[in-house]
Amino acid sequence: MTRKAERISAKDNAWQWSRTEQTRRTLLDAAREVFCEQGFTDTAIVAVVRRAGSSVGSLYHHFGGKTELFVALWEDYENSREREAAEAVAAARAAGETDPLELFLVGTRSFLEGCWRRRDLIELWMDGDGPPGFELMRRARGREWIRQNSVLLEAGKEPVDRLVVGVLTSVIGEAGREIGTCARKRDADAICHATLALIRRLDPLHIDPLRTAHPRTH
């Protein structure tokens, strides 16, 4: 194959990949609208493809079916929030921040701000109307989230360290779910502010389990 032919082939492949990604994105955006309106059980594939201006064959080609489409939408949500939080933390590090708690709070703020932008999806996940096995997937992802938070906080490996990170992650998750029910941005901002203030007050990196277990008496 000549170099010119190789360049043409590479260009064609790039165009085809871009078109494939665009089709997937269009179907995911349509799925988001329809699933949020009708729930998983009541959503029909034909409603999604009609909203996307696509075809049933295209949807099955890219995703395989309704269950796979729902899971792909959830994974897209999870990957987006993780990417945004990682980018926010990286930007803070680049600006000179080194304190693990401050970096954790930066990531927390990014996550909660993303919850407001995706509150329709949070309500969808909270409804409990998903395909078989979905809750198991969510729990597995939740454990991975705790692991990532542990790394960011530079937490130890003792049981109390795991407890602290687990509690913090639960607080953030509950705040995100509460934001998902908000109708006003100012309410979501208030929840975000309260969550960050609560984490600061807990001072999770300086908890002394021995002192806490045996408080001084007066």
N, C-alpha and C positions, 0 to 999 in steps of 0.2 A: 504494500500500500504506500502511495506517495505521501509526502508530508502534507500536501494540500488536501489530499483525501482524508488523512488522519485528522486535520483541523476541522474539516467539514463534518466528519463523523463525531468528533468530540462536541462540536457545536450542536449537532442534532440530538445527541444524548443529553446535553445540558437542557436543551429546550424541552425534550420529552420529560425529563425529571421535573422541571419547573411546572409543566402543564399537569403532571400527576399530582404534585403537591398542591397546586391551585384547586384541582378537583377535590382532593381530600379536604382542603380547608373549607371549600364551599359546602360540602356535605356535612362537615362537623358543625359549621355555623348554623346550617338549617336544622340539624339534629338538636342543637342547643335550644333553639326556639321551640321546636315541636315537643321535645321531651319536657321542657319547663312548662309548657302550656297543658300538656295532656298526661304527663307521667309516663313511666316506662311501659306499664301494662297496656294502657289504652292507645299508645302510639302505634300507628301502622306505617310500615316502610313506605308505602305509596305516598303518605302525607309528607314524609321527609324529602323524597325525591321531587315531589311536586314543588315544595318550598325552595328546593335547591335548583330547580330547573334542570334536573338531571334525569337519569333513568334507573330503574330497578337493577338492571344488569350492571351499571356502573357502580352502584352502591355495593352490590354483592362482590364485585371484582375487587374493590378497595378495602372492604371491611369484613365481608363474609356473611353478615346478617345483622339483625336488630341488637342482639346481645353484644356482639363484637363492636358494633357502632357505639353503644352505650358505654362500654368499657373504654373504648378509644377516646371518647369525650371526657371521661373521668381522668384518664391518664394525661390527656392534653392539659386539663386543669391543674393536676398535680405537678406536672413538669413545668408549667408556666410559673406557678407560684414559687417553686424551688429555684428556678432560674432567676426570677426577679429578686428573690431574697439573697441569692449568692452574688448577684451583680451589685446589690446595695452594700453588702458586706465588703466586697472587693473594693468598691469605690471609697468606703470609709477607711479601709486599710491603706489605700493609695494616698489618702489625705493625711495619713500619719497616726490614725487611731490603732492602738495596740491592746487596750484593755478588753479582755474577753467578754465581760458583762456588757460593756458599751457596744461591742460588735453584735452581741446577741440581741440587744435592744434595737439596733438598726435593722437586723433581719426580722425581728418581731413586727416592727412598724411596717416594713415592706409587705409582710404577709397580711397584716390586718387591712392595710390600704387596698391590697388585692382582693380581699374578701368583699369590700364594698363594691368594687368594680364587677365582681362575679357573684353578687348576692343571689341572682336567679339560680345559679348552679348550686350554691350552698343549700338553698331551700329544696332543690331537687334531691341532693344527697341525703338531706335530713328526713325526707318523706319516708324513706325505707322501702320505696317502690323500685326495686332493682332486680336484675336477673339473679338466678341461683348462684351462690358463691361470692356475690359482690361484697357482702359484709366481711367475709374472710379476707378478701383482697384489701379492703379498707383497713382492717386491723393489722395486716402485715405491713402496709404502708405506714401506719401509725408507729409501729415499732421502729421502722427505719428512720422516721422523723425524730424520734427520741434519740436514736444513735447519732444522727447528724447534730442535734442540739448538744449532745454530750461532748462531741468533738469541738464544736464552736466554743463552748464554755470551758474547755480544757478540764472537764470534770474527772475525778478519780474513778476507780473501779469498785469502791466499797459499796455495800448495800445502801448506805445513807446517800451516797452520791447518785446512785441510780434513782432513788426515791425523789431526791430534789429535782433532778432533770425531768422525771416523769410528771411530777406535780406542775412544774413550770409549763411543760408541753400541754398538759391538760387545761391549764388556765388559758393559754393562748388559743387552744382549740375551741374552748367554750366561748371566748370572746369573739372568735371568728363566726361561730354559729349565731351568736347574738346579733352581730353586725348584719348577718344574712337576713334577719327579720326587720331591720331598720328601714323606715320609709324616708328618713331625712339624713342628709350627709352630716349635719351637725351632731346628730345622735351617734352616728358611727364614729365620728371624731372623738366624741366624749368617751366612748367605750375604749377606743385605742389609747387615749391619754390615761384613763384609769388603769388599764392593763399595764402600761409601761410604769406608772407610778407604783402599782402593787408589786411588780417584780423588783423595782429598786428598793422598796421598803423591806421586802423579804431578804434582801442582801444575800442571795443564794451561794455566793462564793465564800462566805465567811460564817457559815453555820457550824457551830461547835456542838456536836451531838452529846458530848459528855456534860457540857455546861447546861444544855437545854434539858437533859434528862434529870439533872440534879440542881434545880434552881435554889438559890440562896433563900433561907428563911429569915424573917425579920422578927 
